Amino acid sequence: HVDAALQWVLGLSPQDALRKAGCLAEGFWLRDLLENFWRPT
C-alpha cells in the first residue's frame, strides 16, 4: 500500500500537489511567501 501511495503522490502535477497540500486555499498561512518568493507552478 505504501508503494501505491508513493507512486500516486509522485505522479501529481505541481498544481495538484499544491491543491492537495492546501496551498491554494484562500486562508493559506504562507500565501505571501508563495506569491512573492516562489515561482508560479
KADA-V753120 format. One record per pair of residues at least 24 apart in sequence whose ideal C-beta (glycine too) atoms are under 10 Angstrom apart, sorted by the first residue. I is the first residue (numbers start at 1). J is the second residue. D is the distance in whole Angstrom. If there is no record, write none. Layout:
BEGIN
i=I j=J d=D
i=I j=J d=D
END
This chain:
BEGIN
i=13 j=41 d=8
i=14 j=40 d=9
i=14 j=41 d=4
i=15 j=40 d=10
i=15 j=41 d=6
i=16 j=41 d=10
i=17 j=41 d=8
END
